């Protein structure tokens, strides 16, 4: 034993090669090799003849084959040189949560849902109105209106994303009409409703389809997850119900899920869908879609596009190329370029309107997801700053939850009033 220890330390410090202790380490290593001896067990697949007949017996295994083929399509494709799929994972995560798949099933077409539109609007804007009314009530508890109270009110309105100009206008109205008088929260909400209606009234314009232009080309644009594809499906349903001949183009070639979703909407609305494999050139698809829709004499063609961040120049360049290619078929197209805005983005929506307006020539807005935020007042700030038409607003995922924008209904609902006047 004493001979082995000096040899070990000598080998440790590299002084002597001591050959005798070398066999000692391999004595501990034979134990692991005993475990790898188990891999030969898989060699016992000699009973595989028993499993071989089971394969043909289970024909259910055959339909499972296409499913794994569909999964890789959802992955970011290598794509053409124009694409930059580094943000596709975020879009796919949104799709995985059911954001894209839930609205595919349209609600039954009845007149009843339209009768309850204000109730759905008020319910959808409840978070925004509750935020406003609670703050207003905390400021105005039946006390005289003074300068300090007006300053508090302005802060409340600005925090609700109504915008500085709107907040100052409401405060100025109260200062002119009610200064040094008793003011209640309901009084302030009435002034709020009137001022919001005044701002939104000029921009509340329906989307007019010019029957002389066939097809009337609508290009849907917006950032990731703003609800473009879902909105397209709802619009197709509405146009089809009006007797219009509709065609859809799956221009979001980044996502196989978006292509499939649009195809489902096409089946439900009777609208043919022009599509290409995931990763195809979006501008080429748009060219083919306009050409075919014109040849078939379609009334409306709605072109989907991939979500793109407004601060990504290469993606905005690609969108500009899509528009240029469309104009090669019809110099006046697209006849409407609708920017879909997610209300939950708040102040960032102002920047989206500005950049998309400069790069793509936005002609109108569709505000979605007003039911999922307390920041619905951002629509007022957008209307006051840009004056773009607001064609539709959405307060849910059902087909009846997207309706033409009405300024008075929105103003009453966001001010917390239970019914329109």
C-alpha positions in Angstrom: 0.0 0.0 0.0 2.8 2.4 0.9 4.4 1.7 -2.5 1.2 2.6 -4.4 0.6 6.0 -2.8 4.0 7.5 -3.6 3.6 6.1 -7.2 0.2 7.8 -7.5 1.5 11.3 -6.3 4.5 10.9 -8.5 2.3 10.3 -11.5 0.1 13.1 -10.5 2.9 15.6 -10.6 4.4 14.0 -13.7 7.7 12.9 -12.1 7.6 9.2 -12.7 5.5 7.1 -15.1 5.1 4.2 -12.6 3.6 1.5 -14.7 2.1 -0.6 -11.9 -0.6 1.7 -10.7 -1.9 2.1 -14.3 -4.1 -1.0 -14.2 -5.8 0.3 -11.1 -7.9 3.0 -12.9 -9.2 0.5 -15.5 -10.5 -1.6 -12.6 -13.1 1.1 -11.9 -14.0 1.5 -15.6 -15.1 -2.0 -16.3 -18.3 -1.2 -14.4 -19.6 1.3 -17.0 -18.9 -1.1 -19.8 -21.2 -3.5 -18.0 -24.0 -1.0 -18.6 -23.3 -0.6 -22.3 -23.7 -4.3 -22.5 -27.4 -3.6 -22.3 -27.6 -2.0 -25.8 -27.2 -5.4 -27.3 -30.7 -6.0 -25.8 -32.3 -4.0 -28.7 -30.6 -6.5 -30.9 -33.4 -8.9 -29.6 -35.8 -7.4 -32.2 -36.0 -10.9 -33.4 -39.6 -10.9 -32.0 -40.2 -8.1 -34.6 -42.0 -10.4 -36.8 -44.8 -10.1 -34.2 -44.8 -6.3 -34.6 -44.5 -6.4 -38.4 -48.0 -7.8 -38.9 -49.3 -5.1 -36.5 -48.2 -2.3 -38.8 -50.6 -3.2 -41.6 -53.3 -3.9 -39.1 -53.3 -0.3 -37.9 -54.4 1.8 -41.0 -54.9 4.7 -38.6 -51.2 5.2 -38.7 -51.5 6.2 -42.4 -53.5 9.5 -41.8 -51.0 10.5 -39.1 -48.3 10.8 -41.8 -49.6 14.1 -43.3 -49.8 15.8 -39.9 -46.1 15.9 -39.3 -45.7 17.1 -42.9 -47.9 20.1 -42.1 -45.9 21.0 -39.0 -42.7 21.9 -40.7 -44.7 24.3 -42.9 -45.3 26.4 -39.8 -41.6 26.9 -39.3 -40.0 29.9 -40.8 -39.2 29.0 -44.4 -35.9 29.7 -45.9 -37.9 32.0 -48.1 -37.1 34.4 -50.9 -34.4 37.0 -50.4 -37.0 39.6 -49.6 -38.2 37.8 -46.4 -36.8 38.3 -43.0 -38.4 35.6 -40.9 -36.7 36.4 -37.6 -40.0 37.5 -36.0 -42.1 34.6 -37.4 -41.7 32.7 -34.1 -43.7 35.4 -32.3 -46.5 35.2 -34.9 -46.6 31.4 -34.6 -46.8 31.6 -30.8 -49.8 33.9 -31.3 -51.4 31.4 -33.7 -50.7 28.6 -31.2 -52.8 30.4 -28.5 -55.8 30.2 -30.8 -55.7 33.8 -31.8 -56.0 32.9 -35.5 -58.1 29.8 -35.3 -61.0 30.9 -33.0 -62.6 33.4 -35.3 -62.7 31.0 -38.2 -66.2 29.8 -37.2 -68.6 32.6 -38.2 -71.7 33.3 -36.1 -75.1 32.6 -37.7 -76.3 35.4 -40.0 -79.3 36.8 -38.2 -80.5 40.3 -37.5 -80.5 39.8 -33.7 -76.8 40.4 -33.2 -77.0 43.8 -35.0 -79.7 44.9 -32.6 -77.4 44.3 -29.6 -74.4 46.0 -31.1 -74.3 48.8 -28.6 -74.5 46.4 -25.8 -71.6 44.4 -27.2 -69.7 47.7 -27.8 -70.3 48.9 -24.3 -69.3 45.5 -22.9 -66.1 45.4 -25.0 -65.2 49.0 -23.9 -66.0 48.2 -20.3 -62.3 48.1 -19.2 -61.6 51.4 -20.9 -64.8 53.1 -19.6 -64.3 51.7 -16.1 -60.8 53.0 -16.0 -62.0 56.5 -17.0 -65.2 56.7 -14.9 -63.5 55.4 -11.8 -60.7 58.0 -12.1 -63.1 60.8 -13.0 -65.4 59.9 -10.0 -62.4 60.0 -7.7 -61.6 63.5 -8.9 -65.1 64.9 -8.9 -67.0 64.1 -5.7 -69.6 66.9 -6.0 -67.2 69.7 -5.3 -66.6 73.1 -6.9 -64.5 73.1 -10.1 -61.2 74.8 -9.6 -57.9 74.9 -11.4 -56.4 72.1 -9.3 -59.3 69.8 -10.2 -59.0 70.6 -13.9 -55.3 69.7 -13.7 -56.2 66.4 -12.1 -58.8 65.7 -14.8 -56.3 66.4 -17.6 -53.9 63.9 -16.1 -56.6 61.3 -15.9 -57.6 61.8 -19.6 -54.1 61.7 -20.8 -53.4 58.5 -18.9 -56.4 57.0 -20.6 -54.7 57.6 -24.0 -57.2 60.1 -25.2 -54.4 62.5 -26.1 -53.2 65.8 -24.8 -55.3 67.9 -27.2 -58.5 66.0 -26.3 -57.8 66.3 -22.6 -57.2 70.0 -22.9 -60.3 70.5 -24.9 -62.5 68.7 -22.3 -60.9 70.7 -19.5 -61.4 74.0 -21.3 -65.1 73.2 -21.9 -65.6 72.6 -18.2 -63.6 75.7 -17.3 -65.8 77.8 -19.6 -69.2 76.4 -18.5 -68.7 75.1 -15.0 -65.8 76.8 -13.3 -66.4 77.5 -9.6 -69.6 75.5 -9.7 -70.5 72.1 -8.3 -69.6 69.4 -10.7 -70.3 65.7 -10.5 -68.6 62.7 -12.2 -71.7 62.3 -14.4 -71.4 65.9 -15.5 -67.8 65.3 -16.6 -68.7 62.1 -18.4 -71.3 64.0 -20.4 -68.8 66.5 -21.5 -66.3 63.7 -22.2 -68.9 61.9 -24.4 -69.7 65.1 -26.3 -66.0 66.0 -27.0 -65.1 62.4 -28.1 -68.1 62.4 -30.5 -67.0 65.8 -31.9 -63.5 64.4 -32.6 -64.7 61.0 -34.0 -67.7 62.2 -36.0 -65.7 63.4 -39.1 -63.7 60.1 -39.3 -66.6 57.7 -38.9 -67.0 56.8 -42.5 -68.2 53.5 -44.0 -66.0 51.6 -46.5 -67.6 52.4 -49.8 -67.1 49.8 -52.6 -67.0 51.5 -56.0 -69.0 49.1 -58.3 -67.3 50.7 -61.3 -64.0 49.3 -60.3 -63.8 45.5 -60.8 -62.3 44.2 -58.8 -62.3 46.7 -56.0 -58.9 45.8 -54.5 -58.5 46.0 -50.7 -55.0 45.6 -49.3 -54.9 44.7 -45.6 -51.7 45.8 -43.8 -50.5 46.0 -40.2 -48.0 44.8 -37.6 -47.8 41.2 -36.3 -50.8 39.9 -34.5 -53.1 42.9 -35.2 -55.8 40.7 -36.6 -55.5 41.2 -40.4 -56.4 37.6 -41.5 -59.4 37.4 -39.1 -60.6 40.8 -40.2 -60.4 39.7 -43.8 -62.6 36.7 -43.1 -65.2 38.9 -41.4 -65.2 41.4 -44.2 -65.6 38.6 -46.8 -68.6 37.3 -44.9 -70.2 40.8 -44.8 -69.5 41.4 -48.5 -70.8 38.0 -49.5 -74.0 38.6 -47.5 -74.5 41.8 -49.5 -74.4 39.8 -52.7 -70.9 40.8 -53.8 -68.5 38.4 -55.6 -65.4 38.1 -53.4 -62.0 36.7 -53.9 -59.2 36.4 -51.3 -55.5 36.4 -51.7 -53.3 34.7 -49.0 -50.4 37.2 -49.3 -49.1 36.4 -45.8 -46.7 33.8 -47.2 -44.7 33.7 -43.9 -47.2 31.6 -42.2 -48.8 28.4 -43.3 -51.4 28.9 -40.6 -52.5 32.2 -42.1 -52.9 30.6 -45.6 -54.9 27.7 -44.1 -57.1 30.1 -42.1 -57.9 32.2 -45.2 -58.7 29.0 -47.1 -61.2 28.1 -44.4 -62.8 31.5 -44.6 -63.0 31.1 -48.4 -64.8 27.8 -48.0 -67.4 29.3 -45.6 -68.0 32.4 -47.7 -67.8 30.8 -51.1 -64.9 33.0 -52.0 -62.0 31.5 -54.0 -58.6 31.9 -52.4 -55.4 32.5 -54.4 -52.5 31.0 -52.5 -49.0 29.8 -52.9 -46.8 27.5 -50.7 -45.4 29.1 -47.6 -42.3 31.2 -48.4 -43.4 32.2 -51.9 -43.0 35.7 -53.2 -45.8 37.9 -51.9 -45.7 40.4 -54.7 -45.9 37.7 -57.4 -49.0 36.3 -55.6 -50.6 39.7 -55.5 -50.0 40.2 -59.2 -51.6 36.8 -60.0 -54.6 37.6 -57.7 -55.4 40.9 -59.3 -55.0 39.4 -62.8 -57.3 36.5 -62.1 -59.9 38.6 -60.2 -60.1 41.0 -63.1 -60.4 38.1 -65.6 -63.3 36.6 -63.6 -65.1 40.0 -63.1 -65.0 39.8 -59.3 -66.5 42.6 -57.3 -64.0 42.6 -54.4 -60.5 41.3 -54.0 -59.0 41.3 -50.5 -55.3 40.8 -50.3 -53.7 39.7 -47.0 -50.2 40.6 -46.2 -47.6 39.4 -43.6 -47.4 41.3 -40.4 -44.4 43.7 -40.3 -43.0 46.1 -37.8 -43.1 49.7 -38.9 -39.5 50.2 -37.8 -38.2 47.5 -40.1 -37.2 49.2 -43.4 -36.6 46.0 -45.3 -40.1 44.8 -44.5 -41.7 48.1 -45.4 -39.7 48.1 -48.7 -41.2 44.7 -49.4 -44.7 46.1 -48.8 -44.0 49.0 -51.2 -43.0 46.4 -53.8 -46.3 44.6 -53.4 -48.1 47.8 -54.0 -46.0 48.6 -57.1 -46.7 45.2 -58.6 -50.4 45.6 -58.0 -50.4 48.9 -59.9 -48.8 47.1 -62.9 -52.1 45.3 -63.4 -54.4 48.2 -62.3 -52.7 51.7 -61.9 -55.6 52.8 -59.6 -55.2 49.8 -57.3 -55.2 49.1 -54.4 -58.4 51.1 -54.1 -58.4 50.9 -50.3 -55.4 50.2 -48.1 -56.7 49.4 -44.6 -54.4 49.5 -41.6 -55.5 47.1 -38.9 -54.6 48.4 -35.4 -54.5 46.4 -32.2 -56.0 48.7 -29.5 -53.9 47.0 -26.8 -50.8 48.6 -28.3 -51.8 52.0 -27.0 -49.5 54.9 -27.9 -47.5 52.7 -30.3 -50.5 52.7 -32.6 -49.9 56.4 -33.3 -46.4 55.6 -34.7 -47.9 52.7 -36.7 -50.4 55.0 -38.4 -47.6 57.5 -39.2 -45.1 55.1 -40.7 -47.6 52.9 -42.6 -49.3 56.1 -43.9 -46.0 57.4 -45.3 -44.9 54.1 -46.8 -48.1 52.4 -48.0 -50.6 55.2 -48.4 -53.2 54.2 -45.8 -56.7 55.2 -46.8 -58.6 53.9 -43.7 -58.4 52.2 -40.3 -59.8 49.1 -38.7 -59.4 49.1 -34.9 -59.5 45.6 -33.3 -59.4 44.1 -29.8 -61.1 47.0 -28.1 -62.5 44.4 -25.7 -59.1 43.4 -24.4 -57.7 46.7 -23.2 -58.3 49.7 -21.0 -56.7 51.9 -23.6 -59.5 52.3 -26.1 -59.1 56.1 -25.9 -56.2 55.8 -28.3 -58.6 55.8 -31.2 -59.6 59.4 -30.2 -56.0 60.5 -30.2 -55.4 58.9 -33.6 -58.5 60.5 -35.1 -57.5 63.9 -33.8 -53.9 63.7 -35.1 -54.4 62.0 -38.5 -58.0 62.4 -39.5 -58.0 59.1 -41.3 -61.4 57.4 -41.9 -62.2 54.7 -39.3 -64.3 52.1 -41.2 -64.7 49.3 -38.7 -64.0 48.5 -35.0 -63.9 45.1 -33.4 -64.8 44.1 -29.8 -64.5 40.4 -30.0 -63.7 37.4 -32.2 -67.2 36.6 -33.4 -68.4 37.5 -36.9 -70.9 40.0 -35.4 -68.2 41.7 -33.3 -66.8 43.7 -36.2 -69.1 46.5 -37.2 -69.0 49.8 -39.1 -67.7 52.5 -36.8 -70.3 54.9 -35.2 -68.9 57.9 -33.4 -71.8 58.5 -31.1 -72.0 54.9 -29.9 -68.3 54.8 -29.2 -68.4 58.1 -27.3 -71.3 57.0 -25.1 -69.8 53.6 -24.5 -66.3 54.8 -23.5 -67.9 57.5 -21.2 -69.7 54.7 -19.4 -73.2 55.3 -20.5 -75.3 52.2 -20.7 -77.3 53.0 -23.8 -77.1 55.4 -26.8 -79.2 58.5 -26.8 
